Amino acid sequence: MQKIELDDIMGLAAYEKLREQFRQRIIELKKKRRVAVGDKVSLVFENRDTVIFQIQEMLRAEKISDLDKIREEIETYNDILPGAGELSATLFLEIEDQVRLREELLKFLGIDESVYLRVANDSIHARFEEGHSKEDKISAVQYVRFPFSKDNLEAFVRGEEAEIVIDHPNYKVSVPLRPETRQSLIEDLTV
């Protein structure tokens, strides 16, 4: 997927004029790209549009207009984009009980070894970005990649059964990908 460049980002004033329209488009896009995996985990599959939106919103929230700082944000967020032959997603651990947040999050330690995308009879293990989980601490937001082999890709595009699976001692669940999700993801994989 093509990396985001400075020319892809609008200035604050220009973005403000188009923000609501852009925001609505991204909301609709994310409906197709969000996968609830049980009641405590969801994945949002990222692409150029979702990442550009995140950059624009960060610049807006932080009122960043310095070109060097904008370049830093772009560089940081470019790391979220999927590479050739892979999907990338933001994984959210959705803990509602704020009183027991830390305790509930700790139940997910080791999740970085337990998530995969099953295509036909093959499993594509998620590669988690480092630094979001330690032996006594875990972030509620994780960045993951699913690297496809040539056979995985062909099976996925062909329409073979595909599901997200979490096989963690404290959280075992699987969910098939909806047709609209699969179609949106195929577009990422075949760019």
C-alpha positions as CSV (number, residue, x, y, z in Angstrom):
1,M,0.0,0.0,0.0
2,Q,1.3,3.4,-0.9
3,K,2.8,5.3,2.0
4,I,1.2,8.6,3.0
5,E,3.1,11.7,2.1
6,L,2.9,15.4,3.2
7,D,0.9,16.2,0.0
8,D,-1.8,13.8,1.2
9,I,-2.5,15.8,4.3
10,M,-4.7,18.9,4.4
11,G,-3.9,22.0,6.4
12,L,-6.0,22.6,9.5
13,A,-8.3,25.2,7.9
14,A,-8.9,23.2,4.7
15,Y,-9.5,20.0,6.8
16,E,-12.0,21.8,9.0
17,K,-14.1,22.7,6.0
18,L,-14.2,19.1,4.8
19,R,-14.0,17.3,8.1
20,E,-17.7,16.3,8.6
21,Q,-18.0,14.9,5.1
22,F,-14.6,13.0,5.4
23,R,-15.6,11.8,8.9
24,Q,-18.9,10.4,7.6
25,R,-17.1,8.6,4.8
26,I,-14.6,7.0,7.2
27,I,-17.4,6.0,9.6
28,E,-19.1,4.1,6.7
29,L,-15.8,2.6,5.6
30,K,-15.0,1.4,9.2
31,K,-18.4,-0.3,9.5
32,K,-17.2,-2.7,6.8
33,R,-13.7,-3.0,8.3
34,R,-14.6,-3.5,12.0
35,V,-14.8,-7.1,13.2
36,A,-16.2,-7.7,16.7
37,V,-14.5,-10.9,18.0
38,G,-16.7,-11.8,20.9
39,D,-17.7,-9.1,23.4
40,K,-14.2,-7.9,24.5
41,V,-12.1,-7.7,21.4
42,S,-12.5,-5.9,18.1
43,L,-10.3,-5.3,15.1
44,V,-10.4,-2.4,12.7
45,F,-8.5,-3.2,9.5
46,E,-6.5,-0.2,8.4
47,N,-5.9,1.3,5.0
48,R,-4.7,4.6,3.5
49,D,-8.1,6.3,4.1
50,T,-8.4,5.2,7.8
51,V,-4.8,6.2,8.5
52,I,-5.1,9.6,6.8
53,F,-8.2,10.2,8.9
54,Q,-6.3,9.4,12.0
55,I,-3.4,11.7,11.1
56,Q,-5.8,14.6,10.2
57,E,-7.7,14.1,13.5
58,M,-4.4,14.0,15.5
59,L,-3.2,17.2,13.8
60,R,-6.6,18.8,14.5
61,A,-6.8,17.7,18.2
62,E,-3.2,18.8,18.9
63,K,-3.4,21.9,16.6
64,I,-0.2,20.8,14.9
65,S,0.8,23.0,11.9
66,D,4.6,22.8,12.0
67,L,5.7,20.9,8.9
68,D,8.4,18.9,10.8
69,K,5.9,17.8,13.4
70,I,3.4,16.8,10.7
71,R,6.1,14.8,8.9
72,E,6.8,13.0,12.3
73,E,3.0,12.1,12.6
74,I,3.0,10.9,9.0
75,E,6.0,8.7,9.7
76,T,4.5,7.3,12.8
77,Y,1.2,6.5,11.2
78,N,2.7,5.0,8.1
79,D,3.9,2.2,10.3
80,I,0.2,1.2,10.7
81,L,-0.3,0.8,6.9
82,P,-0.3,-2.8,5.6
83,G,2.7,-3.8,3.5
84,A,2.4,-5.8,0.3
85,G,0.6,-9.1,0.8
86,E,-0.6,-8.4,4.3
87,L,-3.5,-6.9,6.3
88,S,-3.0,-4.6,9.3
89,A,-5.4,-3.9,12.0
90,T,-5.8,-2.0,15.2
91,L,-6.9,-4.5,17.9
92,F,-9.0,-3.1,20.8
93,L,-9.4,-4.8,24.2
94,E,-12.8,-3.4,25.1
95,I,-13.0,-3.3,28.9
96,E,-16.0,-1.4,30.2
97,D,-15.4,-1.9,33.9
98,Q,-13.0,1.0,34.6
99,V,-12.7,0.1,38.3
100,R,-11.2,-3.3,37.3
101,L,-9.5,-2.1,34.1
102,R,-6.0,-3.2,35.0
103,E,-7.1,-6.6,36.4
104,E,-9.3,-7.3,33.3
105,L,-6.5,-6.2,30.9
106,L,-4.0,-8.5,32.6
107,K,-6.3,-11.5,31.7
108,F,-5.3,-10.8,28.1
109,L,-1.5,-11.2,28.6
110,G,-0.3,-13.6,26.0
111,I,-2.9,-12.6,23.5
112,D,-0.1,-11.7,21.1
113,E,0.4,-15.5,20.7
114,S,-3.3,-16.3,20.3
115,V,-4.8,-14.4,17.4
116,Y,-5.0,-15.6,13.8
117,L,-6.9,-15.3,10.6
118,R,-8.0,-18.8,9.4
119,V,-8.3,-19.0,5.6
120,A,-9.7,-22.4,4.5
121,N,-7.6,-24.8,6.6
122,D,-4.6,-22.5,7.0
123,S,-3.8,-20.1,9.9
124,I,-2.2,-16.8,9.5
125,H,-0.8,-15.8,12.9
126,A,-1.1,-12.2,13.8
127,R,2.2,-10.4,14.3
128,F,1.8,-7.9,17.1
129,E,3.8,-4.6,17.2
130,E,6.3,-4.8,20.0
131,G,6.1,-2.7,23.1
132,H,2.4,-2.9,23.9
133,S,2.6,-5.9,26.2
134,K,5.0,-7.0,29.0
135,E,4.8,-9.7,31.6
136,D,2.9,-7.4,34.0
137,K,1.3,-4.8,31.7
138,I,-0.7,-4.8,28.5
139,S,-2.1,-2.0,26.4
140,A,-5.8,-1.9,25.5
141,V,-4.8,-0.9,21.9
142,Q,-2.6,-3.2,19.9
143,Y,-1.4,-3.1,16.3
144,V,-1.3,-6.4,14.4
145,R,-0.4,-7.6,10.9
146,F,-1.5,-10.7,9.1
147,P,1.1,-11.7,6.5
148,F,-0.4,-13.7,3.6
149,S,1.4,-16.4,1.7
150,K,0.6,-16.7,-2.0
151,D,-1.7,-19.6,-1.3
152,N,-3.4,-17.8,1.5
153,L,-4.0,-14.8,-0.7
154,E,-5.4,-16.9,-3.5
155,A,-7.8,-18.8,-1.2
156,F,-8.9,-15.5,0.4
157,V,-9.7,-13.8,-2.9
158,R,-11.3,-17.0,-4.2
159,G,-13.8,-16.8,-1.3
160,E,-12.7,-19.7,0.9
161,E,-14.0,-19.6,4.4
162,A,-12.2,-17.0,6.5
163,E,-12.5,-16.2,10.2
164,I,-10.7,-14.4,13.0
165,V,-9.8,-16.7,15.8
166,I,-8.6,-16.0,19.3
167,D,-7.4,-19.0,21.1
168,H,-6.3,-17.6,24.5
169,P,-6.7,-19.4,27.8
170,N,-9.0,-16.7,29.1
171,Y,-10.7,-15.8,25.8
172,K,-11.6,-18.3,23.1
173,V,-13.8,-17.1,20.3
174,S,-13.9,-17.1,16.5
175,V,-16.0,-15.1,14.1
176,P,-16.3,-15.4,10.3
177,L,-15.6,-12.4,8.1
178,R,-18.7,-10.9,6.6
179,P,-18.8,-10.6,2.8
180,E,-18.5,-6.8,2.8
181,T,-15.5,-7.0,5.2
182,R,-13.8,-9.6,3.0
183,Q,-14.4,-7.5,-0.2
184,S,-13.0,-4.4,1.5
185,L,-9.9,-6.3,2.6
186,I,-9.4,-7.9,-0.8
187,E,-9.1,-4.4,-2.2
188,D,-6.2,-3.8,0.2
189,L,-4.5,-7.1,-0.7
190,T,-4.8,-6.6,-4.4
191,V,-3.6,-3.0,-4.7
